[in-house]
């Protein structure tokens, strides 16, 4: 029997395991939600109002886990880069390129499939609605980019005023909810920042061992209290019992869910560390870690390809939630998985042709400007979709321009070439 793999001291593989396990849940959920049917053909949320899923979202709504784990990794990287003398501008620039660069290729690929569908005679109304559905998972990119860009500031607050920061973010989210639900003010979008920054801060606390130093009884009590609070929101304040409804925009129910999840994760973390030390598990975590961004972004391309193929072949779309629909879901998911696997083989090789960011000092204001350009470009896809294609071209152009500008850097002179040991240290921080 093989001995467990020794876990590197400078990396907590339980975080990688959590992110790896979340990816299949997200992909399968999005695949199941893609409903196509009717006469004329239309795209819609197949599971909207499906009660079994609504209650299942209490354990399966795992987006907070992504931001918690992201907070853990981001503060680790920021501290390492800062320790090597790097600036806030450099940190945001590196993170922005890493997040935005894959968007350029995936949006171009999805747009191409949709253009071919239109050229082959697909109903424009269907393609437009289908395009909006395909764009929805992109929301993660601008929100995560904003949260990442604020890591240096939030890290300082975490160090000097952790409790006021947690309470301030939670209070701000509650005020937004009250203003939106009680007074009808159009402020809900602010919780895209307050709620997910709160989840990110929980990742900071996890990184610094706050949860590990608490007793299991306290962690269990906090988790029970968090889920109980969600129950109170649902029973007494009109919040939906479906966590997907509470996600857009995120509400204090999602904030409470994040607290419950981080406590449960902290309880399970010692066992996860032992489990992930085995070779087979570690290999699975490695695969999802290497191809995580490809899987998350390109599963929308996979759905576009499978749908286009189904239209071309002339296979019928069974009525949503019918016995035939349920019977064909395994084949639907398998077809998507096959396309994703192909993307994992091809996409990294194509993206390897992108040039590395130029070693050049770039003013913080320029980095922030181009990061906001990425946010605006993805926002075009989220609000207008890929179709009409002029909208997709606009969104793609904004993101591509921003990525090129961030890679080129400047306008200052090139920075001196760092020593080999410095390159190794910065590369290790970037991989975190």
N, C-alpha and C positions, 0 to 999 in steps of 0.2 A: 504493500500500500504506500502510495506516495505521500510524503510529508507535506503539510500545508506550506504554501508559498509565504516567504517572509515579506511582510508589508513594509515598504520604505518608511523610514522615520519622518521624512519631510512631506508626506502626503497621506491624507486620511481617505482611504479607499471606500469607507462607508458612504462618503459624499458621492463618489463616483457611482457606487452601487445604487444609491437612491435615484440619481438622475437617469441611470441606465434603465431602471425598472419603470420609470415614469414614461419613457418614450413609447413603448408599445401601447400603453394605455391611451395616450394622446392620439396615436395614429389610428388605432382601432375605433376609438370614439368618433373621430372625424369621419372615418370611412362609413360607420354605421349611420351617422347623421346625414350623409349625402343621400337625399331622397330625389328620385327622378321618376316622373310619371305624369299622367293626365293627358288630356287631348284638348288643346295642343300641349306638347311636352313642356314641362316646367321643372326647375330645380328648387328644392325647399328642404327644410329640416325634417327629416323622416321621423325623428324621435320627439318632436315637439308635442308636449302633452302626454307622452308615454309614461305613466305613473311608476312602473317598476324602475325605469332609469332615474326618475326624479329622486327617489329615495336612495338609489345606488350612488348618486353623486356625493352623498355625505362621506363615504370612504374613498370614492374614485375621483373626486375633483382634486387633482394633484398639482394644479398650477402653482399654489403656494410653495410646494416643495421645490419647484424650479427656482423660485426667487430666494428661498432660504438657502439652498445649496449654492446659488449664484452669489449670495452675500458672503458665504463662507469662503468661496474661491476668490471673489473680487477683493476682499480686504486683505487676503493673503498675498495676492499679486501686487496690490498697491503698496503694502508695507515692504515687500522685497524690492520693488522698483525704487521706492523712496529711499531705502537703505543704500542703494547704489547711486544716489544723487539725481535720479530722474525727476522731472517736473510733472505737475498736474497735466499740462498740455500734452506731454509725451504719453502719459498713461491713457488719457481720453482718446488720443489719436490712434494708439495701438488697438484699443478696444473697439473703437468705431470702425476701423478698417476690417477687423475680424468679424464683426457683426454684419456690416453692410455689404462687403464684397460678395458673399454668396447670394445675396438678394439679386444682384445684377444678372447672374446667369439663370437663376431659377425663374425669375419673372419673364426673361426673354424666352425661355423654353416653353413656359405655360402660354405666353402670348402667341407663340408660333403654332402650338397645337390648336388654340382657339381660332386663329386665322385660317388654318387648314379646315377646320370644321365649318366655318362660314363659307369658305371657297367651295366646299363640297356640297353645299346646299342645306346645311342645318338651319333650323328656324332661328333668326336673329334674336327673338325674344327669349328663347330658351338659352341660347349661348350667353346672352347678357346676364341673365339670372344665375346661370351656372358659373360664370366668371366671378360674380360677386361672392358666391359661396366659396370658390377656390381661394379668393383673396383673404378671407376671414382669418386664417391662422397667422397671417403676417402681422397681426396686432402685437405679437410678442416682441418683434424686432424694435419698433420705436420705443415701446414702454421699457424694455430691458436696457436699451441704449441710454435713455434718460436716467434710469436708476443707476446704471454703471457710471455715467458721467458725474453723478453726484456722490460717488463713493468717497473721494477725498474729503469733501465737506462732511458727509455723514460719518466717516471714520473719525474725524476730529470731534464731532459731537458725541459719538459713542465713547470716546476716551474721556472727555471732560464733563459730559452731562448725559449719561446713558438713560437714566430714568425720565428726566424731563423730555428727552427725545422720543422715547417710546410713548409716553403719555401724550405728548404734543401731537404726534402723528395719529394716534388713536382718537384723540379728541377732535382733531381736524376732520378726520373721516366721519366721525359721528355728526359733527356740525354740517358737513356736506350732505349727509343722508337726511338729516332733519330738515335742512333747507330745501332739498329736492322733493322729499316726500310730503313734508308738511306745508311748505309755502309755494311749492311748484317752481322754485327758481332753477334755472338751467345751469346748475353747478356740478352735476354728477360726474363730468369728465375729470374734475380735479382728483377724484378718488383713484384714477389710474395711477396717480403719483403717490398720494398719501398711503393707500392700502399696500401697494407693492413696495414702497420704501419701508413700511413697517415690517413686511415679511423679510426684506433684505437685512434690516437691522437685527431681526431674530437670527439670521445667519451669522452676523457679527458676534452675537452673544454665544452662539454655538461654537464658533471658532475660538473664542477666548475661554471656553470651558465653563461658562456660567451654569449651563444646564447640567453638565457632568458633575458639578459640585453639589447639586441639589439632591435630596433624597428621592428614591423612587416613589415614595408615598406622595411627596409634594408634586412631583411631575404628573403622577396619575391624577391627583386632585385638580391640578391646573387643566389637564386635558378634559376631564369630566366637566369642569366648570365652563370651559370654552364651548364644548358641544351643548351643554345645558343653556348657555347664553344664546346660542343659535336657536335652540328650541323656543326660548322666550321670545326672540325676535319673530319667529314664525307664528307662534300661537297668539302673541299679544300685540304685535306691531305691524302685521300684514306683510311681512317678508315672505318671499316664496320659499317653499320647502325644497325647491330644485336649485342646487348650487350653481347650475349653468345660468339660470335666470339672474342670480346675484353677481354674476361675473361681468356683465356688460351694461353699465360700468360696475366695477367691483364695489361692494358695500361692506359695512361693518360685519356682516355675516361671513364674508371671505376673510376679513381681518381676524375674526375669532377662530375661523377654521385654520388659519396659518398658525395661531398660537397653539391650538390643539395638536396640530400635526408635528410641530417642532418638539413638543413635549413627548409625544408618542415615539418620535424618531430617537430622541435622547434616551428614552427607556430601552429601546431596541438596539441602540448603537453598539454596545459591547458584543451582543450576539451577532450583529451584522459584520463587525470587524473579524470575528472568528470565521464566519461563513464565507466571506469574500476572500479569505486567505487560501482557499482551495483552488487548485489549478483550473478546473472547469469553470467555476464561477468567475474567477479572475479573468479568464479568457473571454467570457461573455461580456463582462464589464469593459474590457479593453475594446472589444468590437464596437459596442455602443458608444464608448467614449470617442473613438477615432471617427466614427461615421455619424455621430449624434446630430450635427447640424445638417448633414445631407438627408438623414432620415426625416427630420422635422420639416425642413423646407420642401424637399422634393417629393414628399408623399402627396402633395397637392398636384404636382405634375403627373404623378402616377395615376391619380384619379382621373385627370384629364385624358391621359392616354387610353386608359381602360374604357372610359365612356365613349371616346371617339371611335375606338375599335368596335364597341358594341353597336354604335349607330351605323358604322360602315358595314358590318356583317348583317345587320338587320335583326339582331336578337331583341326580343321584347323586354320591356321594363315592367316587371310584375307590380301589381298594386302594393303600395307601401304597407308594411305590417301584416300582409296577408301570409298564409302558410307558404306559398311559393316564394315570396320575398324572403322570409326567414330561411327557407331551405337553400336559397341561392347566396346568402350572405357569406358563408365560408368560401365559396368560389370567388366572390367579389373581393374579399379580403386577400385571398391567396393571389389573385391576379395583381392586385396593388402591391403586395409584398414582393412578387417577382420583378415588377418594374423598379421598385425601390432598390432591390438587390443589384439590378443592372446599373442603376444610378450610382450606387456605392462603388462599383468597379470603375466607372467612367468619369464621374464628376470630379473626384479629387485630382485625377491626372490632368483634366482640363484646367482646373483652378490653379494648378501648380505653375501654370504659365504666367499668372499675375506676377508683376515685379514686386519685390519687397519694398516696404516704405523706405524712402530715401533718408539717410541719416542727416537730417537737417532740422535745426531748431525752428519750431513753428509757434507763433504767438497764440496764446490761449484763446483770444477772441476769434482768430481764424479757425481754430479747431472746433470751437463751439458753433460757429456759423455753419461750417460744413456738416457737422453732426445734426444740426437742426434742418439742414437741407435733406439729409437722409430721412429724418422724421417726416418732413413734408412730402417727400417722394413716395414713401410707403403709405402716407395718409391719402394720397391720390388713389392708390389701389384700393384702400379700405373703403373709401367713400364713393368712388366712381367705378371701381372695378377695372378689368382689363378691356372691356368692350363698352362703347366704341373704342376701336384700337388707338385712336388719337389720345384718349385718356391714359391707356396703358403706356403709350410712347412717352407721354409727359412724365408720368411717375418714374419710368425707367430712366429717362434722361436725367432727372434730378438726382436719383441715387447714383447713377454712373458718374456724373460730373463730380459729385461729392467724394466718391471713392478715389477717383483720379487725383483730385486736389489733395486729399489726405495722404495719398501715396507719395505724391511729389513733394508735399510739405513746403516750408518756406514762408515768407520770401527771404528768410535769412540765409547765410552761407551754410554749406555742408558742415556738419559737426565733425570734429576729429575722429578718426577711426578708433574705436575702443580696443583695449587689449583683449587677448583671447579669453582670459579668465572672466572679464567683464561680459563678453558676449555669451559665454556659457551660463553665467548667472542670470542675465536678462532673458535668455532663451528658456531657462528652467522656470522663471517667473511667468513668462507668457504661456507656457504649457499648463500652468496651474489654473 
